[in-house]
């Protein structure tokens, strides 16, 4: 059985344990692949943590964010491994990445 999404991508692989799906679409002579990762649970968990921690003071070595591994390895692993804490803080403070933070305010 073939599964196709609304954009014409065909399902190639689905990992039932993680929820990750891989899709492909042929456009002329090239094939485009797309990998989707479920993040709804992480976003919901982060919002719940924000509500629970609202008004509490932040200390060192406290969790300030929960970032899906695919996002971490794509955007944060290298700067963190190189000790570029300014980049990591800037990335976490960016409004586009607010869903990953578990604390309000700035990192």
Jmol script that loads the backbone (N, CA, C; Angstrom):
load data "model"
ATOM      1  N   UNK A   1       0.837  -1.174   0.000  1.00  0.00           N
ATOM      2  CA  UNK A   1       0.000   0.000   0.000  1.00  0.00           C
ATOM      3  C   UNK A   1       0.889   1.247   0.000  1.00  0.00           C
ATOM      4  N   UNK A   2       0.500   2.227  -0.753  1.00  0.00           N
ATOM      5  CA  UNK A   2       1.271   3.464  -0.889  1.00  0.00           C
ATOM      6  C   UNK A   2       0.557   4.584  -0.128  1.00  0.00           C
ATOM      7  N   UNK A   3       1.344   5.339   0.654  1.00  0.00           N
ATOM      8  CA  UNK A   3       0.807   6.495   1.374  1.00  0.00           C
ATOM      9  C   UNK A   3       1.397   7.756   0.777  1.00  0.00           C
ATOM     10  N   UNK A   4       0.533   8.689   0.432  1.00  0.00           N
ATOM     11  CA  UNK A   4       0.969   9.947  -0.164  1.00  0.00           C
ATOM     12  C   UNK A   4       0.349  11.089   0.638  1.00  0.00           C
ATOM     13  N   UNK A   5       1.155  12.133   0.934  1.00  0.00           N
ATOM     14  CA  UNK A   5       0.611  13.270   1.672  1.00  0.00           C
ATOM     15  C   UNK A   5       0.028  14.305   0.724  1.00  0.00           C
ATOM     16  N   UNK A   6      -0.496  15.391   1.284  1.00  0.00           N
ATOM     17  CA  UNK A   6      -1.167  16.419   0.488  1.00  0.00           C
ATOM     18  C   UNK A   6      -0.221  17.168  -0.445  1.00  0.00           C
ATOM     19  N   UNK A   7       1.089  17.043  -0.241  1.00  0.00           N
ATOM     20  CA  UNK A   7       2.076  17.715  -1.098  1.00  0.00           C
ATOM     21  C   UNK A   7       2.668  16.791  -2.157  1.00  0.00           C
ATOM     22  N   UNK A   8       2.154  15.580  -2.243  1.00  0.00           N
ATOM     23  CA  UNK A   8       2.636  14.645  -3.258  1.00  0.00           C
ATOM     24  C   UNK A   8       3.855  13.843  -2.840  1.00  0.00           C
ATOM     25  N   UNK A   9       4.215  13.855  -1.558  1.00  0.00           N
ATOM     26  CA  UNK A   9       5.338  13.058  -1.064  1.00  0.00           C
ATOM     27  C   UNK A   9       4.842  11.664  -0.710  1.00  0.00           C
ATOM     28  N   UNK A  10       5.624  10.650  -1.077  1.00  0.00           N
ATOM     29  CA  UNK A  10       5.309   9.261  -0.762  1.00  0.00           C
ATOM     30  C   UNK A  10       6.064   8.844   0.500  1.00  0.00           C
ATOM     31  N   UNK A  11       5.384   8.098   1.364  1.00  0.00           N
ATOM     32  CA  UNK A  11       6.000   7.605   2.589  1.00  0.00           C
ATOM     33  C   UNK A  11       7.037   6.540   2.251  1.00  0.00           C
ATOM     34  N   UNK A  12       8.269   6.745   2.736  1.00  0.00           N
ATOM     35  CA  UNK A  12       9.360   5.798   2.505  1.00  0.00           C
ATOM     36  C   UNK A  12       9.605   4.957   3.750  1.00  0.00           C
ATOM     37  N   UNK A  13       9.571   5.611   4.933  1.00  0.00           N
ATOM     38  CA  UNK A  13       9.880   4.911   6.182  1.00  0.00           C
ATOM     39  C   UNK A  13       9.143   5.569   7.336  1.00  0.00           C
ATOM     40  N   UNK A  14       8.717   4.757   8.287  1.00  0.00           N
ATOM     41  CA  UNK A  14       8.093   5.263   9.507  1.00  0.00           C
ATOM     42  C   UNK A  14       8.647   4.484  10.684  1.00  0.00           C
ATOM     43  N   UNK A  15       9.239   5.187  11.634  1.00  0.00           N
ATOM     44  CA  UNK A  15       9.753   4.565  12.850  1.00  0.00           C
ATOM     45  C   UNK A  15       8.660   4.677  13.909  1.00  0.00           C
ATOM     46  N   UNK A  16       8.044   3.571  14.249  1.00  0.00           N
ATOM     47  CA  UNK A  16       6.926   3.585  15.187  1.00  0.00           C
ATOM     48  C   UNK A  16       7.362   3.989  16.591  1.00  0.00           C
ATOM     49  N   UNK A  17       8.607   3.706  16.941  1.00  0.00           N
ATOM     50  CA  UNK A  17       9.082   4.035  18.282  1.00  0.00           C
ATOM     51  C   UNK A  17       9.267   5.545  18.465  1.00  0.00           C
ATOM     52  N   UNK A  18       9.856   6.218  17.472  1.00  0.00           N
ATOM     53  CA  UNK A  18      10.129   7.654  17.606  1.00  0.00           C
ATOM     54  C   UNK A  18       9.086   8.519  16.911  1.00  0.00           C
ATOM     55  N   UNK A  19       8.333   7.936  15.980  1.00  0.00           N
ATOM     56  CA  UNK A  19       7.358   8.703  15.219  1.00  0.00           C
ATOM     57  C   UNK A  19       7.935   9.395  13.991  1.00  0.00           C
ATOM     58  N   UNK A  20       9.228   9.244  13.771  1.00  0.00           N
ATOM     59  CA  UNK A  20       9.885   9.869  12.615  1.00  0.00           C
ATOM     60  C   UNK A  20       9.385   9.242  11.321  1.00  0.00           C
ATOM     61  N   UNK A  21       9.138  10.097  10.330  1.00  0.00           N
ATOM     62  CA  UNK A  21       8.734   9.615   9.014  1.00  0.00           C
ATOM     63  C   UNK A  21       9.653  10.205   7.956  1.00  0.00           C
ATOM     64  N   UNK A  22       9.920   9.413   6.934  1.00  0.00           N
ATOM     65  CA  UNK A  22      10.731   9.847   5.797  1.00  0.00           C
ATOM     66  C   UNK A  22       9.853   9.771   4.563  1.00  0.00           C
ATOM     67  N   UNK A  23       9.861  10.843   3.790  1.00  0.00           N
ATOM     68  CA  UNK A  23       9.036  10.964   2.602  1.00  0.00           C
ATOM     69  C   UNK A  23       9.900  11.273   1.396  1.00  0.00           C
ATOM     70  N   UNK A  24       9.443  10.905   0.206  1.00  0.00           N
ATOM     71  CA  UNK A  24      10.176  11.240  -1.016  1.00  0.00           C
ATOM     72  C   UNK A  24       9.204  11.717  -2.084  1.00  0.00           C
ATOM     73  N   UNK A  25       9.752  12.534  -2.982  1.00  0.00           N
ATOM     74  CA  UNK A  25       8.966  13.052  -4.100  1.00  0.00           C
ATOM     75  C   UNK A  25       9.911  13.220  -5.280  1.00  0.00           C
ATOM     76  N   UNK A  26       9.521  12.695  -6.414  1.00  0.00           N
ATOM     77  CA  UNK A  26      10.341  12.838  -7.613  1.00  0.00           C
ATOM     78  C   UNK A  26       9.892  14.071  -8.384  1.00  0.00           C
ATOM     79  N   UNK A  27      10.859  14.928  -8.666  1.00  0.00           N
ATOM     80  CA  UNK A  27      10.605  16.160  -9.423  1.00  0.00           C
ATOM     81  C   UNK A  27      11.536  16.166 -10.627  1.00  0.00           C
ATOM     82  N   UNK A  28      11.017  15.751 -11.753  1.00  0.00           N
ATOM     83  CA  UNK A  28      11.844  15.669 -12.959  1.00  0.00           C
ATOM     84  C   UNK A  28      12.881  14.581 -12.805  1.00  0.00           C
ATOM     85  N   UNK A  29      14.160  14.975 -12.816  1.00  0.00           N
ATOM     86  CA  UNK A  29      15.238  14.004 -12.722  1.00  0.00           C
ATOM     87  C   UNK A  29      15.811  13.884 -11.316  1.00  0.00           C
ATOM     88  N   UNK A  30      15.235  14.589 -10.360  1.00  0.00           N
ATOM     89  CA  UNK A  30      15.772  14.512  -8.994  1.00  0.00           C
ATOM     90  C   UNK A  30      14.692  14.018  -8.030  1.00  0.00           C
ATOM     91  N   UNK A  31      15.151  13.415  -6.952  1.00  0.00           N
ATOM     92  CA  UNK A  31      14.263  12.954  -5.899  1.00  0.00           C
ATOM     93  C   UNK A  31      14.558  13.769  -4.645  1.00  0.00           C
ATOM     94  N   UNK A  32      13.513  14.318  -4.064  1.00  0.00           N
ATOM     95  CA  UNK A  32      13.620  15.127  -2.854  1.00  0.00           C
ATOM     96  C   UNK A  32      13.137  14.288  -1.683  1.00  0.00           C
ATOM     97  N   UNK A  33      13.922  14.279  -0.602  1.00  0.00           N
ATOM     98  CA  UNK A  33      13.537  13.561   0.608  1.00  0.00           C
ATOM     99  C   UNK A  33      13.222  14.568   1.710  1.00  0.00           C
ATOM    100  N   UNK A  34      12.235  14.235   2.523  1.00  0.00           N
ATOM    101  CA  UNK A  34      11.843  15.067   3.662  1.00  0.00           C
ATOM    102  C   UNK A  34      11.696  14.154   4.874  1.00  0.00           C
ATOM    103  N   UNK A  35      12.269  14.565   5.992  1.00  0.00           N
ATOM    104  CA  UNK A  35      12.138  13.801   7.227  1.00  0.00           C
ATOM    105  C   UNK A  35      11.340  14.637   8.220  1.00  0.00           C
ATOM    106  N   UNK A  36      10.287  14.068   8.752  1.00  0.00           N
ATOM    107  CA  UNK A  36       9.446  14.748   9.740  1.00  0.00           C
ATOM    108  C   UNK A  36       9.655  14.100  11.102  1.00  0.00           C
ATOM    109  N   UNK A  37       9.767  14.949  12.111  1.00  0.00           N
ATOM    110  CA  UNK A  37       9.915  14.495  13.487  1.00  0.00           C
ATOM    111  C   UNK A  37       8.755  15.042  14.310  1.00  0.00           C
ATOM    112  N   UNK A  38       8.105  14.218  15.110  1.00  0.00           N
ATOM    113  CA  UNK A  38       7.030  14.730  15.957  1.00  0.00           C
ATOM    114  C   UNK A  38       7.626  15.535  17.120  1.00  0.00           C
ATOM    115  N   UNK A  39       7.127  16.744  17.311  1.00  0.00           N
ATOM    116  CA  UNK A  39       7.649  17.597  18.388  1.00  0.00           C
ATOM    117  C   UNK A  39       6.540  18.102  19.307  1.00  0.00           C
ATOM    118  N   UNK A  40       5.303  17.746  19.027  1.00  0.00           N
ATOM    119  CA  UNK A  40       4.181  18.244  19.824  1.00  0.00           C
ATOM    120  C   UNK A  40       4.349  17.934  21.308  1.00  0.00           C
ATOM    121  N   UNK A  41       4.810  16.724  21.620  1.00  0.00           N
ATOM    122  CA  UNK A  41       4.978  16.340  23.019  1.00  0.00           C
ATOM    123  C   UNK A  41       6.042  17.209  23.696  1.00  0.00           C
ATOM    124  N   UNK A  42       7.143  17.492  23.010  1.00  0.00           N
ATOM    125  CA  UNK A  42       8.207  18.316  23.576  1.00  0.00           C
ATOM    126  C   UNK A  42       7.716  19.741  23.816  1.00  0.00           C
ATOM    127  N   UNK A  43       6.994  20.306  22.851  1.00  0.00           N
ATOM    128  CA  UNK A  43       6.473  21.662  22.992  1.00  0.00           C
ATOM    129  C   UNK A  43       5.492  21.720  24.167  1.00  0.00           C
ATOM    130  N   UNK A  44       4.608  20.727  24.261  1.00  0.00           N
ATOM    131  CA  UNK A  44       3.632  20.694  25.359  1.00  0.00           C
ATOM    132  C   UNK A  44       4.345  20.572  26.705  1.00  0.00           C
ATOM    133  N   UNK A  45       5.313  19.701  26.787  1.00  0.00           N
ATOM    134  CA  UNK A  45       6.074  19.504  28.023  1.00  0.00           C
ATOM    135  C   UNK A  45       6.808  20.786  28.428  1.00  0.00           C
ATOM    136  N   UNK A  46       7.377  21.483  27.449  1.00  0.00           N
ATOM    137  CA  UNK A  46       8.080  22.733  27.741  1.00  0.00           C
ATOM    138  C   UNK A  46       7.120  23.806  28.252  1.00  0.00           C
ATOM    139  N   UNK A  47       5.923  23.884  27.674  1.00  0.00           N
ATOM    140  CA  UNK A  47       4.922  24.857  28.144  1.00  0.00           C
ATOM    141  C   UNK A  47       4.489  24.535  29.566  1.00  0.00           C
ATOM    142  N   UNK A  48       4.310  23.261  29.863  1.00  0.00           N
ATOM    143  CA  UNK A  48       3.944  22.864  31.222  1.00  0.00           C
ATOM    144  C   UNK A  48       5.045  23.223  32.208  1.00  0.00           C
ATOM    145  N   UNK A  49       6.304  23.005  31.817  1.00  0.00           N
ATOM    146  CA  UNK A  49       7.427  23.353  32.685  1.00  0.00           C
ATOM    147  C   UNK A  49       7.505  24.858  32.891  1.00  0.00           C
ATOM    148  N   UNK A  50       7.250  25.637  31.826  1.00  0.00           N
ATOM    149  CA  UNK A  50       7.245  27.099  31.960  1.00  0.00           C
ATOM    150  C   UNK A  50       6.211  27.537  32.985  1.00  0.00           C
ATOM    151  N   UNK A  51       5.024  26.968  32.918  1.00  0.00           N
ATOM    152  CA  UNK A  51       3.959  27.331  33.858  1.00  0.00           C
ATOM    153  C   UNK A  51       4.341  26.952  35.279  1.00  0.00           C
ATOM    154  N   UNK A  52       4.946  25.791  35.437  1.00  0.00           N
ATOM    155  CA  UNK A  52       5.342  25.311  36.756  1.00  0.00           C
ATOM    156  C   UNK A  52       6.487  26.147  37.352  1.00  0.00           C
ATOM    157  N   UNK A  53       7.400  26.596  36.511  1.00  0.00           N
ATOM    158  CA  UNK A  53       8.589  27.313  36.978  1.00  0.00           C
ATOM    159  C   UNK A  53       8.428  28.828  36.953  1.00  0.00           C
ATOM    160  N   UNK A  54       7.273  29.314  36.501  1.00  0.00           N
ATOM    161  CA  UNK A  54       7.037  30.756  36.394  1.00  0.00           C
ATOM    162  C   UNK A  54       7.292  31.430  37.739  1.00  0.00           C
ATOM    163  N   UNK A  55       8.096  32.484  37.709  1.00  0.00           N
ATOM    164  CA  UNK A  55       8.379  33.255  38.912  1.00  0.00           C
ATOM    165  C   UNK A  55       9.524  32.716  39.744  1.00  0.00           C
ATOM    166  N   UNK A  56       9.995  31.513  39.442  1.00  0.00           N
ATOM    167  CA  UNK A  56      11.117  30.962  40.194  1.00  0.00           C
ATOM    168  C   UNK A  56      12.424  31.499  39.640  1.00  0.00           C
ATOM    169  N   UNK A  57      13.373  31.652  40.496  1.00  0.00           N
ATOM    170  CA  UNK A  57      14.672  32.162  40.111  1.00  0.00           C
ATOM    171  C   UNK A  57      15.504  31.071  39.454  1.00  0.00           C
ATOM    172  N   UNK A  58      16.232  31.443  38.430  1.00  0.00           N
ATOM    173  CA  UNK A  58      17.095  30.490  37.722  1.00  0.00           C
ATOM    174  C   UNK A  58      18.452  30.426  38.407  1.00  0.00           C
ATOM    175  N   UNK A  59      19.004  29.254  38.460  1.00  0.00           N
ATOM    176  CA  UNK A  59      20.346  29.061  38.989  1.00  0.00           C
ATOM    177  C   UNK A  59      21.221  28.400  37.941  1.00  0.00           C
ATOM    178  N   UNK A  60      22.476  28.235  38.279  1.00  0.00           N
ATOM    179  CA  UNK A  60      23.377  27.586  37.334  1.00  0.00           C
ATOM    180  C   UNK A  60      23.081  26.095  37.275  1.00  0.00           C
ATOM    181  N   UNK A  61      23.336  25.517  36.135  1.00  0.00           N
ATOM    182  CA  UNK A  61      23.173  24.096  35.864  1.00  0.00           C
ATOM    183  C   UNK A  61      21.716  23.652  35.985  1.00  0.00           C
ATOM    184  N   UNK A  62      20.803  24.555  35.706  1.00  0.00           N
ATOM    185  CA  UNK A  62      19.399  24.190  35.641  1.00  0.00           C
ATOM    186  C   UNK A  62      18.998  24.030  34.187  1.00  0.00           C
ATOM    187  N   UNK A  63      18.025  23.179  33.963  1.00  0.00           N
ATOM    188  CA  UNK A  63      17.519  22.976  32.602  1.00  0.00           C
ATOM    189  C   UNK A  63      16.799  24.244  32.152  1.00  0.00           C
ATOM    190  N   UNK A  64      17.206  24.760  31.011  1.00  0.00           N
ATOM    191  CA  UNK A  64      16.564  25.959  30.459  1.00  0.00           C
ATOM    192  C   UNK A  64      15.835  25.655  29.159  1.00  0.00           C
ATOM    193  N   UNK A  65      16.082  24.476  28.586  1.00  0.00           N
ATOM    194  CA  UNK A  65      15.447  24.142  27.313  1.00  0.00           C
ATOM    195  C   UNK A  65      15.433  22.632  27.120  1.00  0.00           C
ATOM    196  N   UNK A  66      14.466  22.180  26.327  1.00  0.00           N
ATOM    197  CA  UNK A  66      14.422  20.809  25.833  1.00  0.00           C
ATOM    198  C   UNK A  66      14.278  20.918  24.328  1.00  0.00           C
ATOM    199  N   UNK A  67      15.316  20.483  23.637  1.00  0.00           N
ATOM    200  CA  UNK A  67      15.395  20.630  22.186  1.00  0.00           C
ATOM    201  C   UNK A  67      15.414  19.229  21.562  1.00  0.00           C
ATOM    202  N   UNK A  68      14.579  18.973  20.563  1.00  0.00           N
ATOM    203  CA  UNK A  68      14.633  17.666  19.893  1.00  0.00           C
ATOM    204  C   UNK A  68      16.040  17.391  19.349  1.00  0.00           C
ATOM    205  N   UNK A  69      16.442  16.139  19.396  1.00  0.00           N
ATOM    206  CA  UNK A  69      17.808  15.788  18.996  1.00  0.00           C
ATOM    207  C   UNK A  69      18.139  16.178  17.572  1.00  0.00           C
ATOM    208  N   UNK A  70      17.180  16.058  16.657  1.00  0.00           N
ATOM    209  CA  UNK A  70      17.490  16.414  15.278  1.00  0.00           C
ATOM    210  C   UNK A  70      17.793  17.910  15.163  1.00  0.00           C
ATOM    211  N   UNK A  71      17.096  18.740  15.915  1.00  0.00           N
ATOM    212  CA  UNK A  71      17.356  20.184  15.918  1.00  0.00           C
ATOM    213  C   UNK A  71      18.694  20.461  16.597  1.00  0.00           C
ATOM    214  N   UNK A  72      18.939  19.800  17.719  1.00  0.00           N
ATOM    215  CA  UNK A  72      20.206  19.981  18.434  1.00  0.00           C
ATOM    216  C   UNK A  72      21.396  19.662  17.536  1.00  0.00           C
ATOM    217  N   UNK A  73      21.390  18.495  16.917  1.00  0.00           N
ATOM    218  CA  UNK A  73      22.536  18.108  16.087  1.00  0.00           C
ATOM    219  C   UNK A  73      22.670  18.982  14.846  1.00  0.00           C
ATOM    220  N   UNK A  74      21.560  19.467  14.327  1.00  0.00           N
ATOM    221  CA  UNK A  74      21.601  20.310  13.135  1.00  0.00           C
ATOM    222  C   UNK A  74      22.082  21.726  13.447  1.00  0.00           C
ATOM    223  N   UNK A  75      21.700  22.277  14.613  1.00  0.00           N
ATOM    224  CA  UNK A  75      21.942  23.697  14.854  1.00  0.00           C
ATOM    225  C   UNK A  75      22.779  24.024  16.094  1.00  0.00           C
ATOM    226  N   UNK A  76      22.873  23.113  17.062  1.00  0.00           N
ATOM    227  CA  UNK A  76      23.517  23.480  18.320  1.00  0.00           C
ATOM    228  C   UNK A  76      24.730  22.645  18.719  1.00  0.00           C
ATOM    229  N   UNK A  77      24.833  21.430  18.241  1.00  0.00           N
ATOM    230  CA  UNK A  77      25.900  20.538  18.700  1.00  0.00           C
ATOM    231  C   UNK A  77      27.293  21.113  18.434  1.00  0.00           C
ATOM    232  N   UNK A  78      27.518  21.562  17.224  1.00  0.00           N
ATOM    233  CA  UNK A  78      28.851  22.069  16.875  1.00  0.00           C
ATOM    234  C   UNK A  78      29.234  23.298  17.704  1.00  0.00           C
ATOM    235  N   UNK A  79      28.376  24.349  17.759  1.00  0.00           N
ATOM    236  CA  UNK A  79      28.743  25.503  18.588  1.00  0.00           C
ATOM    237  C   UNK A  79      28.952  25.124  20.055  1.00  0.00           C
ATOM    238  N   UNK A  80      28.132  24.230  20.575  1.00  0.00           N
ATOM    239  CA  UNK A  80      28.292  23.835  21.970  1.00  0.00           C
ATOM    240  C   UNK A  80      29.607  23.096  22.173  1.00  0.00           C
ATOM    241  N   UNK A  81      29.933  22.174  21.266  1.00  0.00           N
ATOM    242  CA  UNK A  81      31.189  21.437  21.377  1.00  0.00           C
ATOM    243  C   UNK A  81      32.405  22.346  21.234  1.00  0.00           C
ATOM    244  N   UNK A  82      32.245  23.452  20.510  1.00  0.00           N
ATOM    245  CA  UNK A  82      33.339  24.410  20.344  1.00  0.00           C
ATOM    246  C   UNK A  82      33.370  25.446  21.470  1.00  0.00           C
ATOM    247  N   UNK A  83      32.450  25.323  22.417  1.00  0.00           N
ATOM    248  CA  UNK A  83      32.424  26.238  23.552  1.00  0.00           C
ATOM    249  C   UNK A  83      31.845  27.607  23.233  1.00  0.00           C
ATOM    250  N   UNK A  84      31.075  27.706  22.159  1.00  0.00           N
ATOM    251  CA  UNK A  84      30.504  28.990  21.742  1.00  0.00           C
ATOM    252  C   UNK A  84      29.173  29.216  22.470  1.00  0.00           C
ATOM    253  N   UNK A  85      29.262  29.528  23.767  1.00  0.00           N
ATOM    254  CA  UNK A  85      28.053  29.709  24.567  1.00  0.00           C
ATOM    255  C   UNK A  85      27.273  30.949  24.154  1.00  0.00           C
ATOM    256  N   UNK A  86      27.943  31.937  23.558  1.00  0.00           N
ATOM    257  CA  UNK A  86      27.238  33.130  23.080  1.00  0.00           C
ATOM    258  C   UNK A  86      26.268  32.752  21.960  1.00  0.00           C
ATOM    259  N   UNK A  87      26.710  31.910  21.038  1.00  0.00           N
ATOM    260  CA  UNK A  87      25.832  31.477  19.941  1.00  0.00           C
ATOM    261  C   UNK A  87      24.651  30.680  20.497  1.00  0.00           C
ATOM    262  N   UNK A  88      24.935  29.752  21.421  1.00  0.00           N
ATOM    263  CA  UNK A  88      23.875  28.915  21.986  1.00  0.00           C
ATOM    264  C   UNK A  88      22.853  29.797  22.703  1.00  0.00           C
ATOM    265  N   UNK A  89      23.315  30.762  23.481  1.00  0.00           N
ATOM    266  CA  UNK A  89      22.398  31.680  24.174  1.00  0.00           C
ATOM    267  C   UNK A  89      21.585  32.493  23.183  1.00  0.00           C
ATOM    268  N   UNK A  90      22.256  33.010  22.144  1.00  0.00           N
ATOM    269  CA  UNK A  90      21.552  33.791  21.128  1.00  0.00           C
ATOM    270  C   UNK A  90      20.489  32.936  20.454  1.00  0.00           C
ATOM    271  N   UNK A  91      20.821  31.705  20.131  1.00  0.00           N
ATOM    272  CA  UNK A  91      19.882  30.797  19.481  1.00  0.00           C
ATOM    273  C   UNK A  91      18.686  30.520  20.385  1.00  0.00           C
ATOM    274  N   UNK A  92      18.947  30.239  21.672  1.00  0.00           N
ATOM    275  CA  UNK A  92      17.862  29.954  22.610  1.00  0.00           C
ATOM    276  C   UNK A  92      16.988  31.174  22.871  1.00  0.00           C
ATOM    277  N   UNK A  93      17.585  32.372  22.819  1.00  0.00           N
ATOM    278  CA  UNK A  93      16.833  33.605  23.069  1.00  0.00           C
ATOM    279  C   UNK A  93      16.051  34.077  21.849  1.00  0.00           C
ATOM    280  N   UNK A  94      16.343  33.521  20.686  1.00  0.00           N
ATOM    281  CA  UNK A  94      15.631  33.898  19.462  1.00  0.00           C
ATOM    282  C   UNK A  94      14.164  33.487  19.600  1.00  0.00           C
ATOM    283  N   UNK A  95      13.255  34.389  19.291  1.00  0.00           N
ATOM    284  CA  UNK A  95      11.826  34.117  19.404  1.00  0.00           C
ATOM    285  C   UNK A  95      11.376  32.916  18.593  1.00  0.00           C
ATOM    286  N   UNK A  96      12.060  32.621  17.484  1.00  0.00           N
ATOM    287  CA  UNK A  96      11.706  31.458  16.664  1.00  0.00           C
ATOM    288  C   UNK A  96      11.946  30.149  17.406  1.00  0.00           C
ATOM    289  N   UNK A  97      12.779  30.186  18.441  1.00  0.00           N
ATOM    290  CA  UNK A  97      13.130  28.979  19.183  1.00  0.00           C
ATOM    291  C   UNK A  97      12.511  28.955  20.575  1.00  0.00           C
ATOM    292  N   UNK A  98      11.558  29.846  20.824  1.00  0.00           N
ATOM    293  CA  UNK A  98      10.942  29.965  22.149  1.00  0.00           C
ATOM    294  C   UNK A  98      10.247  28.676  22.588  1.00  0.00           C
ATOM    295  N   UNK A  99       9.746  27.895  21.662  1.00  0.00           N
ATOM    296  CA  UNK A  99       9.033  26.661  22.019  1.00  0.00           C
ATOM    297  C   UNK A  99       9.933  25.661  22.718  1.00  0.00           C
ATOM    298  N   UNK A 100      11.235  25.787  22.547  1.00  0.00           N
ATOM    299  CA  UNK A 100      12.167  24.828  23.140  1.00  0.00           C
ATOM    300  C   UNK A 100      12.564  25.220  24.563  1.00  0.00           C
ATOM    301  N   UNK A 101      12.310  26.457  24.969  1.00  0.00           N
ATOM    302  CA  UNK A 101      12.712  26.906  26.307  1.00  0.00           C
ATOM    303  C   UNK A 101      11.716  26.442  27.358  1.00  0.00           C
ATOM    304  N   UNK A 102      12.235  26.129  28.543  1.00  0.00           N
ATOM    305  CA  UNK A 102      11.375  25.755  29.656  1.00  0.00           C
ATOM    306  C   UNK A 102      11.326  26.864  30.707  1.00  0.00           C
ATOM    307  N   UNK A 103      12.085  27.906  30.501  1.00  0.00           N
ATOM    308  CA  UNK A 103      12.082  29.054  31.414  1.00  0.00           C
ATOM    309  C   UNK A 103      11.772  30.301  30.599  1.00  0.00           C
ATOM    310  N   UNK A 104      11.054  31.220  31.232  1.00  0.00           N
ATOM    311  CA  UNK A 104      10.791  32.495  30.584  1.00  0.00           C
ATOM    312  C   UNK A 104      12.020  33.380  30.737  1.00  0.00           C
ATOM    313  N   UNK A 105      12.050  34.455  30.009  1.00  0.00           N
ATOM    314  CA  UNK A 105      13.174  35.384  30.101  1.00  0.00           C
ATOM    315  C   UNK A 105      14.279  35.020  29.140  1.00  0.00           C
ATOM    316  N   UNK A 106      15.460  35.510  29.440  1.00  0.00           N
ATOM    317  CA  UNK A 106      16.605  35.301  28.560  1.00  0.00           C
ATOM    318  C   UNK A 106      17.594  34.337  29.173  1.00  0.00           C
ATOM    319  N   UNK A 107      18.267  33.618  28.312  1.00  0.00           N
ATOM    320  CA  UNK A 107      19.280  32.663  28.747  1.00  0.00           C
ATOM    321  C   UNK A 107      20.606  33.383  28.841  1.00  0.00           C
TER     322      UNK A 107
END
end "model"
wireframe off; spacefill off
backbone 0.3
color backbone group
